[in-house]
């Protein structure tokens, strides 16, 4: 897959996060160079929302803090 744009690196990262969302002690920080890279159309924020909604997983989001909390208490925070 390498570093090429569009190879699926970010999507793989989201799938890795999804493996752990039932663990109430799971905490994850995902970092990007700028906030715009997280919130842009097709960015990590939007992709994770799409994956969770397609699996009908209700999550609480805080766009200001770039934080998503799953029903188990697992947390993903972007920075």
N, C-alpha and C positions, 0 to 999 in steps of 0.2 A: 504494500500500500504506500509506503514511503511518505514523503512530505508533500506530495502533489495536492493542489486544491481540488476538492470534490472527490477525494479518494475514500471518504467515510471515517476519517479519524475522530471527528467530533461525535458522530453517531455511535461509534464503537464505545466512546467514553460514556455516553448516555446509557447504552445497554449494560455496561459494567456497573453503573450506579443502580440500575433497575434490579440487579441481582441481590442488592442489600436493603431494599426499602422496607422489608418486614422486620428488620432488626431495630428495636427502639433506641439502641445505643449508637447507631450508625450516624456519623457526621462526615460530610464530604465538602471540600473546598475546591472549586474549579476556577482557575485563573486565566484571564486573557489580558492582552496588552492594553485594551481600552474597553470601557463600558459599552461603547458602540458595537464592538465585536460580539458582545453577549446579547444585546437587545435588537440588533439589526434583523430585518426580515430573513428568516431561515437560520437565525443565530441559535446559540445553545438554549436560550430561554424558551424560544418558540418551539424548538425541536423537542425539548423535554416535556413541555405542555402537550404537544401533539401525541407523543408516545403514551403519556399517562391517560389522556382522554380516550385514545383508541383502546386502551385496556380498562377503561371505566374506573380509574383509580382517582378518588377525590383527593385533591391536595389543596393546602392553604398556601397562597402565594403572597409575598410582600415584595412588590416590584421596586419600591424605594430602597429596601435593604438587599435586593436581589437574592431572596431567600425563599425556598420551597420546603414545606413541611408535610410529610406523609402521614396517613392515619396512625401508623405505628409509633410515630414520634421521630422517625428518621428525618434528618435535615440535610439539604443540599444548599450550599451558599456559593454564589458566584462573586468573583472579585477581580 
